């Protein structure tokens, strides 16, 4: 009996449900990764980061066994695999419940059934699947009651994977595809500052639990401190399992930081459930009341937001961090998203698309980016009238302007009293600190107070139109 382990967003050899079962139950096993060019986002840090992780896994596996690769849509790739290895009888994979992955899996279940191939699929990416925690069979719409039930549920432990239990097919199947993959990987940028693989992800987890977990509740909102877990990228690729993360956290001493981080893991499950319940949420607002907001969508303002040229230092620093590193601190994701949708009155879908392109950890099923919430068009978790004031957010979470100065070097010499609102400087002060507003650093492109009023009016109008 020959089986296939189909890797997708589970790029690891430990604590992998599908791989563990495939090793236990197969006489011969093909390790397989399928690349669909229709999904590629050329020139995107998101695209580059994910496939760098795939390349790392392949290099790891190929040292002793082999990870076979094929380009094409899934059905065509498996047709080619079956043509080369007709004795395949079973397929193992960790299922996707959202987005493209959910559609793909449904189509492939039908295909495998037609080919008389037995499907073995597993819920691997979350502590609790979307349908595990419900209220009388209905999805939760509010986080707090979901959390109260979630925290009481037993969480699965990490699973042992033993590749020696089966014979892994190492003989080359697709020689041309292997050459194509090699060329493909050579075109990916070298990510020296972003280590890859499950070994690094586990070390990162250990460091976070040992050094930062206990103060997570105090430090997680301070961009300059950078004391978040930084595990989102590795969870997104599956270089580390969520069960491994949970177990490590549970072994740590009790603290408010630990409790806060557990709630973040619960939020990840909660939002995954929301995405399953509202599969069109990337195209339309979850709440009908907010589907009729009349966005202004000034492309010039959008480009200034993308480039970090808004004249609001915390927003600009955050966008520079994103553009330079492919990552942005979570607090800043909320600030920049709120600014785009509420201050600039630009459609949240524009921002979502840009974050998808730029973030190395982008994952809509885990609310990485938070655009539905920033636009207050998601569940009842965030009211529409919650509008971040970028200046007060800056003063609260970057009080001395250290983060701003790191990513907006034009403001490096500005004293603390002006760092959050450089437009308050006189011409003499600008000359003293070596800056010329409107030239070397932009003036604010909008008046926050005025834009807040306009945003509230637009949301109110949308509610009224929805109720008509």
C-alpha positions, 0 to 999 in steps of 0.5 A, a space after each residue: 500500500 502506497 500513501 501520500 502525505 500532502 503538506 500544506 500549511 503544516 511545514 514540520 516533521 513533529 507534532 503533525 497529526 496527518 503525518 503521524 497517522 500516515 507513518 503509522 498506517 502506511 507501508 510506503 509513504 510519499 511526502 508531497 508538496 503541491 504549488 499552485 501558480 494561480 495563488 502566487 503573489 509575485 514580488 510579495 514578502 508574504 509569498 516569499 516568506 511562505 515559500 522560503 519556509 517550504 524550501 527550508 522544509 524540503 532541504 531538511 527532508 531531502 537530507 535523509 528522505 525526499 519531499 516531492 514537489 509539483 507545480 499546477 492546480 491540485 487536481 492536475 498535480 495529483 493526476 500526474 502523481 497517480 500516473 507516475 505512481 498508480 498504486 497509491 491507495 490513501 491520502 493524508 492531509 490536515 484539513 482547511 476550513 476557510 477560504 481557498 483551502 476549504 474550496 480546494 479540499 472539497 473539490 479534492 475529496 470528490 476527486 479522490 473518491 472518483 479515483 478510489 483513494 481513501 482520504 484521511 484528514 485531520 483538524 491540526 491547525 487550531 486548539 479547537 476546530 470551528 465546530 467544536 465550541 458552539 452554543 446549542 449548535 450555533 456559532 458564537 458572535 461575541 468573544 467573551 462567552 466563547 472564551 468562558 467555554 473555550 478555557 474549560 475545554 481539554 486541549 490536545 497534547 503534542 503528537 509523536 511522529 515516527 518516520 521510521 515506522 514506514 518506508 518513505 519513497 525517496 526515488 525522484 518522481 518529477 525530475 523537471 519539477 524538481 529543477 523548476 522548484 530549484 530555480 523558483 527558490 533561487 529567485 526568493 530573497 535571502 531572509 537573513 534576519 528571519 530564521 526559518 524552520 521548526 527548530 528555530 520556531 521551537 527555540 523562539 517559543 522557549 525564549 518567549 515563555 522564559 523571558 517575556 510571557 510573565 510580562 506579556 500583558 504589560 509589554 505586548 502593546 509597546 512597539 519599541 519593547 518588541 516583547 510579543 511572541 513573534 510566533 505568528 509567522 511560524 504558526 501561519 506556515 505550520 513550522 510549529 504546532 499550536 499544541 506545542 505552543 499551548 503545552 509550553 505555556 501551560 508549563 510556565 508559572 501562573 501570571 497575568 501575562 500567561 492568562 493574557 496570552 492564553 486569551 490571544 490563543 483563544 482569539 485565534 480559535 474564535 476568529 477561525 470559527 467566525 471565518 467559517 461561519 462567514 466565508 465571504 468576510 474578505 469581500 463583504 462586511 460581516 455585519 449588514 449594518 456596515 455594508 453601505 459605508 460610502 468610502 471616499 477612496 482617494 487613491 493619493 491618500 492611500 498611496 501616502 498611507 502605504 508609503 508612510 507619508 501621512 504626517 502622523 508619526 506613529 502611523 508612518 513609523 508603523 508602515 515603514 516597519 511593515 514595508 522594511 521588515 514584512 512585519 508590524 507590531 499588533 497594536 500598530 496594525 490596529 492603529 494603521 487600519 483604523 487610520 485608513 478606514 476612519 481618518 482617510 475613509 478608505 475601503 478596508 478591503 484595500 488595506 486588507 489586500 495590502 497587508 496580504 501582500 506585505 505581511 509575512 504572517 498574514 493569515 485571514 483565518 486567524 485575524 492577522 491584520 484585523 481589518 474587519 475589526 478596524 473597520 468595525 464591520 466584524 462581529 459585535 466585538 468592536 463598536 463602529 464608534 471605536 476610532 483610534 486617535 493616532 496621536 493619543 495612541 502614539 503618546 500612550 504606547 510610544 511615549 518617548 518616541 523611540 519607535 518613531 525615531 527608529 522607523 522615521 529617521 527624519 524625526 530623529 532630532 525632534 524633542 519628545 514634546 513634538 515627536 507625536 505632533 511635529 506640526 506644532 513646531 514653529 518655523 524657527 524650531 523646525 530650523 533648529 531641529 533640521 526639519 522642514 515640514 511639508 518638505 522633509 516630513 509631511 504635514 498631517 494629510 487630514 484633521 483627525 477630529 473632523 474626520 472622526 465626525 465624518 466617519 461616524 456620520 457615514 457609519 450611521 448612514 450605512 446603518 439607516 440604509 441597511 434597516 430600510 
